[in-house]
Amino acid sequence: MATKKWPPPTPPADSPSYERMGRELSDALIFFHEAVASHLGMSAAEWKCLGLLEQHGPATAGRLAALSGFTTGAITGIVDRLERGGYVRRSPHPHDRRSVIIKPLHLNQVKRRVMPIFQSLGRAMAVLASHYTAPELAAITAFFGETAHVLRRETTKLKRAQQPRARSDR
């Protein structure tokens, strides 16, 4: 078994292939989820927030903001639109009168609508994966897991840097 080198070697700063690959993957992911969301009549932000509610269960606006990285103000607008679309319902918080719980609705119907899309994607990805060996797939899986970790860390860092802005900076 090969030992993992950490930290991994840094690619040359002037390497366009790393930048291009990252940008193309990022764009493809965002545009794919935008198309899925459009299929349901919502934005990608609404789709991803509905997904967070499906994954984590009912939540307050503050919790949904923390999970998504959106501000509570942005979450209010997203939840308003999801509620108008019949995808969520606000319910009084049982322990905090100042707060509401956002509950996802009709998740089975949503899943049935998007299931063919993700089944098609799964089949296409299985064909792609069949071109790689088990060790190569393990390396790819590790790379994507570590990429997700780096992205979450960099997102947190970026959001922390934005918080102390003064009104005159806006």
KOLDO-534811 format. One line per 4 residues: number of its first residue (from 1); for each residue z, y, x of N, C-alpha, C, O. Coordinates in steps of 0.001 Angstrom, whole numbers, always signed. Each point is the difference from the previous one (the first is absolute). Layout:
REM residues N
NUM> Z/Y/X/Z/Y/X/Z/Y/X/Z/Y/X | ...
***
This chain:
REM residues 170
1> +0/-1176/+842/+0/+1176/-842/+0/+1239/+887/+794/+108/+934 | -1676/+806/-1232/-106/+1224/+793/+1167/+918/-317/+470/+63/-1137 | -18/+634/+2142/+1072/+967/-233/-619/+1315/-429/-1082/+381/+448 | +1783/+287/-1313/-482/+1263/-537/+369/+1120/+960/+1155/+128/+406
5> -2118/+659/-58/+259/+1151/+854/+426/+1165/-886/-687/+348/-959 | +1822/+246/+1290/+437/+1148/-772/+570/+1036/+935/+795/-357/+870 | -1140/+1578/-992/-1002/+461/-950/-1402/-440/+400/-270/-275/+1170 | -626/+211/-2167/-1366/-412/+332/-661/+1027/+899/+418/+1157/+44
9> -1455/-1583/+677/-690/+962/+867/-576/+1145/-829/-497/-208/-1107 | +570/+1394/+1647/-532/+1172/-686/-1502/+82/+242/-458/-52/+1141 | -315/+183/-2241/-1446/+129/+199/-311/+1331/+666/+762/+958/-130 | -1866/-898/+833/-381/+1275/+624/-96/+1099/-1051/-517/-225/-1094
13> +1008/+1398/+1422/+9/+1102/-952/-1402/+378/-457/-185/+483/-1117 | -793/-700/+1975/-1362/+381/-345/-789/-1159/-603/-1228/+58/-43 | +1898/-1098/-419/-677/-1170/-543/-387/+226/-1455/+857/-72/-881 | -2130/+344/+613/-412/+277/-1378/+63/-1236/-892/+108/+139/-1218
17> -173/-1341/+1782/-14/-1190/-845/+1324/-177/-738/-9/-388/-1168 | +1157/+661/+1813/+1296/-105/-673/+100/+1033/-1110/+416/-314/-1115 | -794/+1528/+1419/+66/+1062/-1004/-944/-295/-1156/+384/+120/-1163 | -1598/-500/+1473/-994/-291/-1034/+444/-1172/-867/-117/+55/-1224
21> +627/-1118/+1852/+451/-1164/-745/+1134/+387/-950/-10/-379/-1171 | +973/+1125/+1673/+1121/+421/-835/-442/+871/-1152/+457/-167/-1131 | -1341/+1091/+1420/-482/+900/-1053/-799/-769/-1049/+180/+218/-1198 | -1052/-1106/+1636/-807/-765/-955/+875/-890/-882/-235/-103/-1204
25> +1238/-538/+1795/+902/-841/-786/+802/+843/-978/+135/-363/-1169 | +392/+1474/+1633/+765/+893/-865/-852/+486/-1169/+429/-57/-1152 | -1624/+529/+1449/-891/+480/-1060/-319/-1111/-993/+55/+216/-1211 | -390/-1412/+1719/-352/-1110/-886/+1169/-368/-916/-200/-250/-1188
29> +1419/+216/+1733/+1178/-320/-821/+235/+1052/-1073/+235/-329/-1163 | -299/+1580/+1554/+237/+1075/-964/-1073/-8/-1084/+317/+110/-1184 | -1570/-237/+1574/-1076/+21/-994/+25/-1240/-889/-361/+83/-1175 | +777/-1226/+1708/+137/-1204/-821/+1064/+228/-1072/-229/-274/-1178
33> +1394/+776/+1592/+1071/+210/-977/-342/+1124/-977/+432/-35/-1153 | -1191/+1019/+1591/-466/+1036/-915/-929/-610/-1058/+64/+379/-1170 | -918/-1313/+1574/-898/-659/-952/+780/-882/-978/-309/-24/-1191 | +1314/-697/+1682/+841/-810/-885/+697/+904/-1006/+10/-285/-1198
37> +571/+1374/+1684/+693/+935/-877/-948/+587/-1039/+346/+92/-1178 | -1527/+299/+1606/-998/+554/-920/-360/-1004/-1092/-217/+372/-1153 | +156/-1637/+1529/-263/-1079/-966/+1048/+5/-1121/-294/-373/-1136 | +1505/+795/+1467/+1095/+55/-964/+171/+1388/-628/+851/+191/-868
41> -1658/+769/+1307/+100/+1349/-549/+1126/+823/+592/+570/+857/-675 | -248/-1115/+1937/+1073/+750/+653/-404/+341/+1420/-1042/-444/+481 | +1871/+1236/+190/-255/+351/+1395/+583/-1076/+906/+778/-845/-443 | -1157/+884/+1698/+543/-947/+968/+1509/+189/+151/+726/-982/+151
45> -244/+2220/-188/+1443/+247/+104/+727/-627/-1185/+1058/-605/+168 | -1620/+748/-1354/+607/-609/-1189/-11/-1519/+108/+993/-652/-324 | -2112/+82/+777/-137/-1441/+173/+1043/-524/+979/+659/-1005/-268 | -509/+1682/+1396/+951/-467/+1003/+1442/+154/-498/+836/-858/+288
49> -527/+1925/-1023/+1350/+158/-550/+286/-1057/-1063/+1113/-523/-68 | -2099/+207/-757/+175/-1090/-966/+253/-1306/+742/+815/-816/-433 | -1505/+617/+1538/+220/-1185/+825/+1408/-50/+571/+600/-1071/+83 | -70/+2223/+312/+1378/+41/+495/+983/-378/-1098/+975/-708/+252
53> -1230/+1181/-1476/+869/-368/-1124/-110/-1495/-301/+993/-641/-346 | -2172/+102/+473/-184/-1439/-217/+740/-787/+1079/+624/-1022/-286 | -695/+1493/+1498/+618/-696/+1130/+1518/+150/+19/+712/-969/+262 | -206/+2174/-538/+1431/+291/+150/+751/+71/-1322/+1230/+59/-12
57> -1958/-65/-1102/+650/+99/-1299/+202/+1448/-411/-341/+920/+744 | +901/-724/-1939/+236/+1359/-490/+780/+825/+1022/+848/-519/+725 | -1156/+1818/-686/+609/+864/+1015/+135/+1415/-524/-680/+398/-946 | +1556/+343/+1568/+85/+1434/-288/-1163/+697/+705/-662/-586/+857
61> +427/+1828/-1225/-1040/+777/+674/+332/+154/+1482/-885/-57/+853 | +2166/+251/-558/+417/+130/+1401/-282/-1251/+803/-471/+73/+1135 | +758/-1220/-1723/-264/-1275/+691/-1505/-193/+177/-445/-426/+1065 | -341/+736/-2096/-1450/-141/+106/-550/+966/+1053/-939/-339/+720
65> +1512/+1524/-629/-405/+960/+1037/+312/-565/+1386/-817/+98/+915 | +1997/-687/-769/+384/-570/+1301/-911/-1168/+373/-394/-133/+1159 | +63/-698/-2118/-868/-1153/+275/-1422/+421/+352/-642/-598/+863 | +161/+1636/-1543/-1399/+409/+159/-206/+1027/+1105/-1072/+66/+601
69> +2094/+730/-336/-158/+1097/+942/-451/+1284/-671/-123/+1029/+665 | -128/-1063/-1968/-357/+1216/-730/+1258/+808/-291/+1104/-545/-2 | -1264/+1824/-239/+1132/+820/-413/+374/-359/-1428/-798/-595/-725 | +2019/+958/+318/+394/-271/-1386/-869/+798/-971/-268/-452/-1113
73> -170/+1632/+1533/-907/+779/-855/-1325/-708/-216/-520/-29/-1116 | -29/-543/+2182/-1254/-752/-127/+218/-1239/-869/-861/-358/-804 | +1998/-285/+967/+309/-1188/-799/+70/+354/-1477/-451/-774/-844 | +1011/+1936/+522/+69/+423/-1400/-1395/+52/-607/-210/-494/-1108
77> -742/+1082/+1817/-1373/+64/-501/-635/-1370/-112/-689/-286/-979 | +911/-562/+1967/-551/-1361/-15/+568/-774/-1180/-739/-664/-726 | +2043/+749/+535/+642/-721/-1103/-460/+566/-1338/-212/-762/-943 | +54/+2080/+837/-531/+595/-1237/-1344/-626/-361/-229/-380/-1148
81> -658/+278/+2141/-1337/-555/-265/+69/-1496/-311/-704/-479/-889 | +1538/-255/+1607/+159/-1428/-288/+581/-204/-1397/-383/-934/-704 | +1293/+1796/+312/+601/-105/-1333/-1040/+296/-1079/-71/-707/-1006 | -732/+1747/+1210/-1075/+304/-963/-998/-1150/-108/-548/-258/-1072
85> +316/-432/+2194/-918/-1136/-3/+602/-1280/-551/-699/-1003/-147 | +1988/+1027/-158/+664/-1174/-550/+420/-1026/+1044/+259/-1155/-336 | -189/+1569/+1601/+341/-932/+1076/+1494/-33/+343/+486/-968/+585 | +243/+2039/-955/+1436/+52/+255/+698/+665/-1180/-623/+645/-844
89> +1945/-828/+820/+837/+668/-992/+1243/+508/+719/+570/-687/+847 | -165/+1895/-1199/+1256/+545/+509/+1108/-405/-968/-147/+119/-1216 | +1256/-599/+1773/+1167/-361/-802/+1221/+680/+593/+65/+214/+1211 | +901/+129/-2051/+1216/+619/+546/+659/-922/+1027/+57/-1217/-177
93> +433/+1823/+1243/+732/-762/+1015/+1341/-403/-602/+694/+846/-564 | -312/-2116/+670/+1238/-436/-653/+1280/+575/+622/+1048/-1/-645 | -1122/+489/+1885/+1204/+481/+678/-76/+1461/+431/+970/+533/+538 | -2099/+116/-765/-176/+1384/+453/-810/+752/-1045/-1213/-185/-101
97> +1874/+1027/-670/-682/+721/-1091/-1062/+966/+507/-880/+399/-762 | +945/-15/+2037/-976/+945/+551/-1289/-684/+429/-964/+670/+372 | +939/-1980/-419/-1111/-756/+571/-633/-915/-1047/+613/-326/-1017 | -1838/-73/+1288/-689/-982/-843/-463/-1155/+880/-152/+134/+1214
101> -62/-1249/-1853/-554/-1176/+662/-1453/-120/-438/-313/+89/-1187 | -571/-293/+2161/-1425/-166/-283/-273/-1499/-25/+202/-699/+992 | -663/+221/-2141/-229/-1429/-179/-1495/-255/-158/-659/+649/-812 | +123/-1593/+1586/-1422/-331/-158/-227/-748/-1313/+858/-762/-446
105> -2005/+984/-159/-362/-657/-1254/-1303/-774/+169/-842/+352/+826 | +691/-1391/-1606/-1257/-737/-101/-528/-497/+1339/-1212/-26/+217 | +2113/-369/+686/-439/-446/+1321/-897/-1227/-73/-921/-132/+805 | +1168/-765/-1748/-862/-1184/-123/-1424/+395/-380/-962/-600/+479
109> +828/+1602/-1335/-1343/+476/-372/-687/+648/+1202/-1187/-223/+238 | +1928/+1010/+504/-564/+638/+1198/-444/-1075/+981/-1099/+70/+551 | +1955/-1064/-332/-338/-1085/+933/-1252/-737/-455/-849/-339/+825 | +722/+88/-2119/-1215/-682/-499/-1254/+841/+252/-1064/-549/+285
113> +1181/+1867/-387/-1155/+875/+221/-414/+51/+1463/-1188/+92/+310 | +2165/-151/+591/-341/+114/+1424/-132/-1358/+688/-478/-75/+1132 | +897/-993/-1801/-53/-1324/+625/-1398/-355/+505/-115/-481/+1127 | -953/+692/-1901/-1330/-344/+528/-364/+779/+1262/-684/-522/+880
117> +1136/+1753/-794/-284/+823/+1177/+660/-608/+1234/-631/-145/+1047 | +1904/-205/-1181/+738/-528/+1142/-366/-1456/+300/+120/-439/+1144 | -563/-311/-2153/-498/-1352/+277/-1285/+71/+815/-195/-781/+931 | -681/+1719/-1283/-1237/+187/+762/+320/+417/+1433/-587/-521/+948
121> +1514/+1455/-793/+418/+430/+1335/+589/-1180/+773/-296/-179/+1181 | +1123/-619/-1838/+608/-1156/+655/-1039/-996/+492/+119/-535/+1102 | -1134/+288/-1916/-1066/-919/+417/-764/+564/+1197/-309/-726/+945 | +8/+2017/-988/-724/+624/+1107/+842/-12/+1275/-526/-216/+1092
125> +1818/+444/-1226/+879/-21/+1171/+157/-1420/+547/+132/-181/+1211 | -144/-818/-2081/+85/-1394/+455/-1236/-364/+822/+108/-692/+1012 | -1270/+1152/-1443/-1224/-237/+763/+120/+680/+1364/-330/-592/+1027 | +800/+1831/-1026/+180/+719/+1261/+980/-748/+903/-279/-191/+1184
129> +1410/-230/-1718/+1028/-693/+786/-506/-1325/+560/+464/-450/+1047 | -1407/-171/-1735/-512/-1299/+458/-740/+97/+1331/-256/-1017/+644 | -84/+2222/-233/-700/+209/+1269/+959/+103/+1193/-441/+159/+1139 | +1742/-249/-1396/+992/+161/+1052/+854/-1257/+143/+202/-745/-959
133> +286/+530/+2155/+884/-1136/+260/+1411/+341/-492/+311/+1159/-273 | +527/-2178/+167/+1387/+227/-419/+722/+962/+946/+689/+904/-473 | -824/-1067/+1800/+666/+973/+883/-550/+1427/-159/+755/+968/+88 | -2051/-842/-320/-570/+1339/-214/+544/+609/-1287/+334/+1184/-39
137> -243/-2001/-1020/+543/+509/-1262/+1466/+382/+153/+454/+975/-599 | +289/-1737/+1398/+1406/+350/+248/+86/+1349/+708/+864/+815/-322 | -1743/-579/+1274/-6/+1281/+717/-393/+1142/-937/+587/+1081/+49 | -1574/-1327/-892/-433/+1028/-962/+1134/+315/-967/+264/+1164/-299
141> +402/-2202/-184/+1126/+186/-918/+1111/+796/+667/+559/+914/-607 | -236/-1250/+1837/+1029/+741/+734/-418/+1455/+181/+814/+909/-166 | -2070/-691/+503/-502/+1358/+201/+149/+827/-1276/+475/+1134/+48 | -880/-1702/-1191/+98/+758/-1254/+1451/+229/-401/+328/+1062/-530
145> +547/-2032/+769/+1415/+197/-290/+589/+1115/+837/+738/+846/-504 | -1068/-850/+1783/+483/+1045/+896/-633/+1357/-336/+640/+1041/+144 | -1896/-1062/-589/-664/+1231/-415/+722/+607/-1195/+230/+1209/-36 | +128/-2030/-934/+726/+494/-1171/+1336/+610/+419/+399/+1041/-523
149> +285/-1681/+1456/+1283/+519/+499/-201/+1362/+673/+754/+940/-253 | -1760/-844/+1100/-285/+1263/+689/-349/+1087/-1014/+467/+1132/+126 | -1273/-1459/-1117/-381/+993/-1010/+1208/+492/-784/+130/+1200/-243 | +756/-2111/-158/+1206/+423/-722/+860/+907/+873/+515/+1014/-472
153> -357/-1375/+1742/+802/+809/+924/-624/+1388/+194/+704/+1009/-34 | -2015/-963/+234/-674/+1283/+201/+21/+842/-1273/+83/+1226/+75 | -158/-1859/-1233/+94/+722/-1269/+1366/+643/-142/+109/+1165/-381 | +929/-1921/+687/+1358/+532/-55/+157/+1176/+951/+575/+1027/-361
157> -1085/-1179/+1570/+95/+1068/+1001/-727/+1256/-486/+509/+1111/+146 | -1684/-1290/-716/-776/+1136/-500/+726/+695/-1147/+48/+1229/-57 | +507/-2003/-842/+713/+595/-1133/+1255/+733/+443/+333/+1046/-557 | +367/-1578/+1548/+1192/+687/+524/-383/+1324/+649/+733/+983/-112
161> -1862/-954/+780/-456/+1229/+653/-397/+1060/-1021/+64/+1194/+292 | -469/-1617/-1478/-433/+942/-1033/+1154/+558/-810/-136/+1082/-570 | +1249/-1761/+495/+1101/+395/-877/+594/+1370/+288/+228/+746/-952 | +37/-365/+2187/+711/+1268/+220/-873/+1246/-59/+428/+1071/+428
165> -1649/-1195/-953/-878/+1176/-47/+637/+1144/-788/+624/-211/-1040 | -792/+1397/+1550/+469/+1185/-700/-1030/+405/-1040/-1172/-363/+105 | +1606/+1112/-1108/-915/+443/-1065/-1188/+758/+561/-1104/-124/-531 | +1290/+898/+1576/-1086/+804/+552/-1067/-869/+649/-1115/+465/+235
169> +1442/-1727/+59/-972/-903/+633/-930/-649/-1017/-985/-628/+389 | +1266/+761/-1663/-774/-717/-1026/-1266/+696/-363/-750/-485/-847
***
